Amino acid sequence: MSDFLVPFGKAESEFTEKRSQFISHLWPVTTEEEAQSRIREMKARYHDARHNCWCYQLKNGGVQRYSDDREPQGTAGQPMLNVFAREEVFDVCCVVTRYFGGILLGAGGLTRAYARGAKDALNAAGTARMLLWQSVRLPSTYPLLERVKGEVAAAGGEITDIQYGAAIDICALLPFENVPAFAARLTELSAGSLTVERLEQRFCPGPRLAAK
């Protein structure tokens, strides 16, 4: 599985266009069941709204689903989905609720408004790159602890647990591709006395990426 973009977190956004109120909600999801649960949640919360339009895009199986929810065909769910397809963001679910303000927006106006709703929510959530990470265990002496912490950070990793005893036992999560260089650096730092034990590998999001 190659790396890909996902939402960094959940988000909300809101704007008004010609007196119609557009309220967007976005979540990271990994299954259709999870996405449908979020959609039902919004339909219940905004049951008095005229439209609760939605879409989701999943990496696993290449799933894409959307609904215009009584808006003219092609003016809501598809433009929303197009935002995530264009940005290449997966494992995402978005619902844009519209409270009609009495002024018709026309097909073009609706398309732009729903696309804006999805994009505003994505900007608020931010994105992260889903990467293959390696969980590692490594020992450390007390004098070298701060140096080891610095090397983990320099490798783009994070420490997940530290156990203090006669020696120090550290568990960390590192980008898979950075592990060989990190291990070599640790050997150099400790004159060969510290070694990296590789544990399980898993895909998970990295840090939040800067906005485009």
N, C-alpha and C positions, 0 to 999 in steps of 0.2 A: 504494500500500500504506500503510495507516494504521499508526501506532505500536502496539506490543503488548508484553506482558510475556514475558520469557524467564528461565530460571534464570541467576543471575550466574556460577555455576560448578558443578562437580561436588561431591557431598557424600555422607556416610555418616551413619547414625544407628542406634541399637540400643536395645531395651528388652525387658523380660520381663513376660509376662502369664500368670499361673497356670502358671508353670514352662515355658511355651512361649517360646522365644527368637525375636524378630523382628529381622532385620537388613535395613536399607534402604540402597539405593544409588540415586543420582540423577545424571543427566548432561544437559547441553545437547546436543541432536542436531538435525540439519536434514533427514535423510532416513530412510526406513524401513530401508534397508540398514544405516545406522549404528546405529539403535535395535536391530535384530535382532542385530547383532554384539555389542552390550553385553549383551543378554539371554543369548546363547550363552555369553558369557564368565562370567556369574554362574552359569549352570547347570553349567558345568564346575568352577568354583571350589567351589561348594556342592553337589556331586553327591550327597553323603550326606544332604542335607536332604530332608524329605518334600515340601516345597512351595517352588517359586520362582515366585511370582506377579508379573505384570508389566503395565505399561500404557505407552502413549506417545501423545502428542498433538502433531501438527505443524500449523503455520500454513498452509503451502503445500498446497492441496488439501483442507484441513479433515480430515485423517486422524486417526482415533481407533481404537486397537486395545488389546485387553486379554486377559488369560488368568487363569483361576482356578487353573490347574495342580493339578487334582484336589481342590481345596477345593469345598465345596458351591456350586452355581451361584449367582452373584450376590453372594458373600460376600467376594471378594478383589479381583480386577482391576477390576470396575466401581466399587466404593467408592474405590479408589485413583484411578481416572480422574476420578471426581466431584470429588476435591480440586482437581485442576488445572483442570477445567472451571469450578468455582465461583470459583477464584482468577484465572481467565482468563490462565493461564500456558501458553504454547505452546512448541514445539520442545523438548520435555522427554520423557525416558524414565526410568522408575522400576521397579526390581525390589525386591520385599520377600520375603526368604527366611524360612521358618519352620522351626525345629527343634521338633518336637512334644514337649511336656513331660509327656504322659500324662493331662492333664486336658482334657476337652472344653470348648470355649468357647461352643458354640451358635452359631446363625446370627448373632444380634445381636452377640455377643462378637467373632466373627470380623470382621464388618463394621466394628466400631469399631476393632479392632486394626489391620487393614490400612489403614484410612483414617488412623489415627494414624501408621503407618509412613511413608506418603506425605507427610503434613503435616510430620512431624518432619524428614524429609530436605529438604523444600522450605525449611523455616525455616533449616536449617543451610546450604543453598546460597545463600539469598537470591535476590532477583529484580532484574532491570534492565529498563529500557524500551528496546525496539528502536526506534531513531530513524533518520531520514534525516540523514546527516552530509555536510558539504561539506569536501573537502580543498582547502586554499588554500596559495598561496605568497606571501610578502610580504618585501620588503626591510626592513632596519633599519640605522640608524647605530649605532655603539657607544654614544653617549650616551643613545640612546632604548631600548636593548635591554631593560633591566629594566622600563621602562614598557610596552613592547610585550608582554613576557611576562605582565605583570599584566593587560593588556587581554584577552589570550587566555584566561587563567584566569577573569576576570570574565564572559566570554561563555560559560562552561561548556565551553570547548574544552581541547585539550591539544596541546603542541608535539611533533611527531613527528621532526623533524630540524632541526639548525642547522648551516650551513656558514659558517665564518669566513674572511674574505678582506679585501680592501680595504674592502668593505662586508659586511654580514651577510645571508645568505639563510635565511629561516625557512620551514619547512613545518609546517602545523598542521591539526588536524581540529576542526571546529566544528559544533555543531547547526545544521542548515540554516536554521531559522527565525531564528537569531541573527546570521546573516552580514550582513544589511543594516545593522543597528545597529552591529555591530563595525566594518564598513568605514567608516561615518560617523564613529565615534569615532576610528579611526586617522587619518582625514583631518584631523580637528580637532586631534588630538594633535601631528601633524607639520606643521601648516599647509599641508597639501596635497601634501607631498613624498613620502609613502608611500601606495602603492595596493595593493589586494588582488587577486591573480590567482586566479580560481576554477579548480580542477582537477576531478577526478571526484567524483561523488556515490555514496554507498553506505549501505546499512542496516547498522548494527552496534549492539551494546548500549552503553547509557550507564552511568553509575556505579551502584553497588549502592544500592538503595532501602531506606529505613528499614522495619523490620518493621511490619506492621499491628497 
